[in-house]
């Protein structure tokens, strides 16, 4: 299991990048986005399980449902 944090200029790009990594390995999907004061961009986090073979490219990637996301205070 690995944790990735993706930071991009905007929420849509950060979420898409984390979701695309979810196409390669089993993933929690992108977290709720957050902004760290004093740092540019928006970040999302995903948990990837590298022990399982890649999923088929045609499989849909679904982010973690909002009800299962936790707000996080980062950079403090």
N, CA and C of each residue as an Amber inpcrd file, in Angstrom:
protein
   228
   0.8460000  -1.1640000   0.0000000   0.0000000   0.0000000   0.0000000
   0.8910000   1.2260000   0.0000000   0.5920000   2.1670000  -0.8700000
   1.3150000   3.4370000  -0.9110000   0.3130000   4.5840000  -0.8590000
   0.7870000   5.7190000  -0.4010000  -0.0200000   6.9380000  -0.3490000
   0.6170000   7.9340000  -1.3020000  -0.2050000   8.5260000  -2.1550000
   0.3030000   9.5690000  -3.0480000  -0.4660000  10.8560000  -2.7870000
   0.2420000  11.9540000  -2.7920000  -0.3680000  13.2730000  -2.7540000
  -0.0610000  13.9220000  -4.0940000  -1.0970000  14.3840000  -4.7670000
  -0.9410000  15.0320000  -6.0680000  -1.2910000  16.5020000  -5.8860000
  -0.3970000  17.3870000  -6.3080000  -0.6570000  18.8240000  -6.2600000
  -0.6390000  19.3570000  -7.6810000  -1.6610000  20.1210000  -8.0160000
  -1.7870000  20.7020000  -9.3590000  -2.3290000  22.1210000  -9.2330000
  -2.3620000  22.8180000 -10.3400000  -2.8150000  24.2050000 -10.3470000
  -4.2880000  24.3460000  -9.9700000  -5.0940000  23.3180000 -10.2620000
  -6.5250000  23.4120000  -9.9700000  -7.0600000  22.0510000  -9.5270000
  -8.2460000  22.0850000  -8.9280000  -8.8710000  20.8830000  -8.3770000
  -9.1310000  19.8190000  -9.4360000  -9.6130000  20.2140000 -10.5920000
  -9.9420000  19.2460000 -11.6380000  -8.7050000  18.4780000 -12.1010000
  -7.5860000  19.1730000 -12.2660000  -6.3590000  18.5130000 -12.7190000
  -5.8090000  17.5700000 -11.6580000  -5.7900000  18.0060000 -10.4000000
  -5.2890000  17.1510000  -9.3120000  -6.1440000  15.9010000  -9.1740000
  -7.4660000  16.0560000  -9.2320000  -8.3800000  14.9160000  -9.0980000
  -8.2210000  13.9600000 -10.2730000  -8.1130000  14.4850000 -11.4790000
  -7.9470000  13.6400000 -12.6590000  -6.6410000  12.8550000 -12.5920000
  -5.5600000  13.5000000 -12.1710000  -4.2640000  12.8170000 -12.0910000
  -4.3290000  11.6540000 -11.0990000  -4.9140000  11.8680000  -9.9260000
  -5.0300000  10.7920000  -8.9340000  -5.9560000   9.6870000  -9.4390000
  -7.0270000  10.0550000 -10.1330000  -7.9510000   9.0520000 -10.6760000
  -7.2810000   8.2160000 -11.7630000  -6.4550000   8.8430000 -12.5830000
  -5.7580000   8.1040000 -13.6390000  -4.7830000   7.0830000 -13.0390000
  -4.1240000   7.4250000 -11.9420000  -3.2700000   6.4480000 -11.2700000
  -4.1060000   5.2710000 -10.7620000  -5.3520000   5.5470000 -10.4140000
  -6.2670000   4.4890000  -9.9870000  -6.6020000   3.5150000 -11.1040000
  -6.3460000   3.8930000 -12.3320000  -6.5430000   2.9690000 -13.4520000
  -5.4320000   1.9170000 -13.5020000  -4.2990000   2.2190000 -12.8790000
  -3.1580000   1.2990000 -12.9170000  -3.1640000   0.2980000 -11.7660000
  -3.6390000   0.7250000 -10.6060000  -3.6760000  -0.1390000  -9.4230000
  -4.9850000   0.0830000  -8.6910000  -5.3230000  -0.8600000  -7.8180000
  -6.5030000  -0.6490000  -6.9810000  -6.2680000   0.5880000  -6.1350000
  -7.3070000   1.4040000  -6.0110000  -7.1380000   2.7100000  -5.3860000
  -8.3620000   3.1150000  -4.5890000  -8.1250000   3.9550000  -3.5950000
  -9.2320000   4.5510000  -2.8460000  -9.9420000   5.6050000  -3.6730000
  -9.2940000   6.0520000  -4.7350000  -9.8030000   7.1810000  -5.5020000
  -9.3450000   8.4690000  -4.8450000  -9.4860000   9.5850000  -5.5220000
  -9.0090000  10.8590000  -4.9820000  -9.7840000  11.2830000  -3.7410000
  -9.0730000  11.8860000  -2.7890000  -9.7090000  12.4320000  -1.5930000
 -10.3650000  13.7660000  -1.9240000 -10.9860000  14.3470000  -0.9270000
 -11.4650000  15.7210000  -1.0760000 -10.2400000  16.6160000  -1.2480000
 -10.3040000  17.6060000  -2.1170000  -9.1390000  18.4720000  -2.3380000
  -8.8840000  19.3930000  -1.1450000  -7.6100000  19.7860000  -0.9860000
  -7.2710000  20.7560000   0.0450000  -6.2170000  21.7100000  -0.4830000
  -6.1600000  22.8690000   0.1500000  -5.1680000  23.8910000  -0.1830000
  -4.3290000  24.1360000   1.0600000  -3.0160000  24.1290000   0.9190000
  -2.1100000  24.4220000   2.0230000  -1.7490000  25.8970000   1.9630000
  -2.0870000  26.6580000   3.0120000  -1.7720000  28.0920000   3.0080000
  -0.2900000  28.3390000   2.7350000  -0.0250000  29.3140000   1.8690000
   1.3420000  29.6720000   1.5300000   1.9490000  28.8500000   0.4080000
   1.2380000  27.8380000  -0.0510000   1.7400000  27.0090000  -1.1530000
   0.7620000  27.0930000  -2.3140000   1.2670000  27.1870000  -3.5260000
   0.3670000  27.2730000  -4.6850000  -0.3000000  25.9310000  -4.9770000
  -1.4600000  25.9780000  -5.5820000  -2.1220000  24.7680000  -6.0600000
  -3.0730000  24.1320000  -5.0720000  -3.6510000  23.0420000  -5.5350000
  -4.6220000  22.2470000  -4.7840000  -4.1070000  20.8190000  -4.7480000
  -4.2820000  20.1310000  -3.6220000  -3.7900000  18.7610000  -3.4890000
  -4.9280000  17.7810000  -3.2510000  -4.7110000  16.5460000  -3.6650000
  -5.5970000  15.4250000  -3.3460000  -4.7040000  14.2530000  -2.9520000
  -5.2730000  13.3140000  -2.2290000  -4.5250000  12.1360000  -1.7800000
  -5.2600000  10.8850000  -2.2680000  -4.4910000   9.8560000  -2.5770000
  -5.0650000   8.5540000  -2.9310000  -4.1900000   7.4610000  -2.3270000
  -4.8160000   6.3560000  -1.9970000  -4.1190000   5.1850000  -1.4840000
  -4.1460000   4.1290000  -2.5810000  -2.9780000   3.6040000  -2.9400000
  -2.8650000   2.6240000  -4.0180000  -2.3680000   1.2980000  -3.4620000
  -2.9750000   0.2090000  -3.9090000  -2.5480000  -1.1300000  -3.5120000
  -1.7530000  -1.7310000  -4.6650000  -0.4360000  -1.7080000  -4.5360000
   0.4370000  -2.1680000  -5.6150000   0.5850000  -3.6880000  -5.6580000
  -0.0130000  -4.3970000  -4.7040000   0.1130000  -5.8560000  -4.6740000
  -0.7680000  -6.5320000  -5.7140000  -1.7260000  -5.8200000  -6.2400000
  -2.6510000  -6.4050000  -7.2110000  -2.3050000  -5.9410000  -8.6080000
  -2.5240000  -6.8080000  -9.5710000  -2.2020000  -6.4650000 -10.9540000
  -3.0390000  -5.2790000 -11.4240000  -2.5780000  -4.5850000 -12.4240000
  -3.3310000  -3.4340000 -12.9440000  -4.7320000  -3.8390000 -13.3990000
  -5.6590000  -2.9160000 -13.2430000  -7.0200000  -3.1490000 -13.7200000
  -7.0660000  -2.8770000 -15.2100000  -8.0920000  -3.3640000 -15.8610000
  -8.2460000  -3.1370000 -17.3020000  -8.4370000  -1.6480000 -17.5650000
  -7.8760000  -1.1710000 -18.6490000  -7.9560000   0.2450000 -18.9980000
  -9.3950000   0.6900000 -19.2010000 -10.2790000  -0.2200000 -19.5620000
 -11.6680000   0.1480000 -19.8220000 -12.4930000   0.2750000 -18.5470000
 -11.9550000  -0.1530000 -17.3920000 -12.6990000  -0.0430000 -16.1370000
 -12.8720000   1.4240000 -15.7600000 -14.0180000   1.7380000 -15.1820000
 -14.2810000   3.0930000 -14.7310000 -13.5620000   3.3540000 -13.4140000
 -13.1040000   4.5820000 -13.2310000 -12.4800000   5.0060000 -11.9780000
 -13.5110000   5.8240000 -11.2240000 -13.7760000   5.4270000  -9.9790000
 -14.7510000   6.1370000  -9.1660000 -14.0740000   6.6850000  -7.9170000
 -14.1370000   8.0110000  -7.6960000 -13.5520000   8.5760000  -6.4880000
 -14.2730000   8.0600000  -5.2450000 -13.6200000   8.1690000  -4.1020000
 -14.2070000   7.7900000  -2.8310000 -15.4630000   8.6180000  -2.6170000
 -16.6080000   7.9950000  -2.2430000 -17.8300000   8.7660000  -2.0220000
 -17.6130000   9.8510000  -0.9740000 -18.2670000  10.9740000  -1.1460000
 -18.1100000  12.0990000  -0.2240000 -18.3980000  11.6930000   1.2160000
 -19.3300000  10.7760000   1.4250000 -19.6720000  10.3460000   2.7820000
 -18.5290000   9.6080000   3.4660000 -17.5660000   9.0890000   2.6980000
 -16.4370000   8.3530000   3.2700000 -15.1620000   9.1760000   3.3160000
 -15.2120000  10.4070000   2.7790000 -14.0320000  11.2760000   2.7850000
 -13.9290000  11.9730000   4.1360000 -12.7080000  12.2120000   4.5590000
 -12.4660000  12.9730000   5.7830000 -11.7540000  14.2520000   5.4230000
 -12.2190000  15.3570000   5.9980000 -11.5050000  16.6180000   5.8090000
 -10.1940000  16.5210000   6.5660000  -9.1440000  17.0220000   5.9680000
  -7.8180000  16.9670000   6.5840000  -7.2310000  18.3560000   6.6530000
  -6.5590000  18.6480000   7.7380000  -5.8150000  19.9020000   7.8500000
  -4.3640000  19.5760000   7.5640000  -3.8690000  19.9950000   6.4140000
  -2.4970000  19.7060000   6.0070000  -1.6260000  20.9420000   6.1250000
  -0.3680000  20.7020000   6.3320000   0.5980000  21.7920000   6.3440000
   0.6170000  22.6020000   7.6150000   0.0220000  22.0750000   8.6720000
   0.0270000  22.8120000   9.9400000   0.8330000  22.0850000  10.9630000
